[in-house]
Amino acid sequence: MAVHHGGKVGKAGKTLASSTSSKGAKSKAGKTLANHKAAKH
């Protein structure tokens, strides 16, 4: 799968990938990515 850089989705991916982000941020980022995947792929 292509890695998205930039914009909301790229930021969400980076948040998920970074081990330092908070649990809340991770769950929000996961949702963003899931929504994007469902809508665009």
C-alpha positions in Angstrom: 0.0 0.0 0.0 1.2 3.5 -0.8 2.3 5.6 2.1 0.6 8.9 2.2 2.6 12.0 3.1 1.2 15.4 3.7 -2.4 16.4 4.5 -4.6 14.9 7.2 -4.0 11.3 6.2 -0.2 11.5 6.1 -0.2 13.1 9.5 -2.4 10.4 10.8 -0.1 7.7 9.5 2.9 9.4 11.1 1.0 9.6 14.4 0.3 5.9 14.3 3.8 5.1 13.3 5.4 7.1 16.1 5.6 5.4 19.4 5.6 8.6 21.3 2.1 9.7 20.4 -0.6 9.4 23.0 -3.3 6.8 23.0 -6.0 9.3 22.2 -4.1 10.7 19.3 -3.5 7.2 18.0 -7.1 6.2 18.1 -8.1 9.5 16.3 -5.4 8.9 13.7 -6.5 5.3 13.2 -10.0 6.5 12.6 -8.8 9.0 10.1 -6.8 6.4 8.2 -9.7 3.9 8.3 -12.1 6.5 7.0 -9.7 7.5 4.2 -9.1 3.8 3.3 -12.8 3.1 3.2 -13.6 6.2 1.1 -10.6 6.3 -1.3 -9.3 2.8 -1.8 
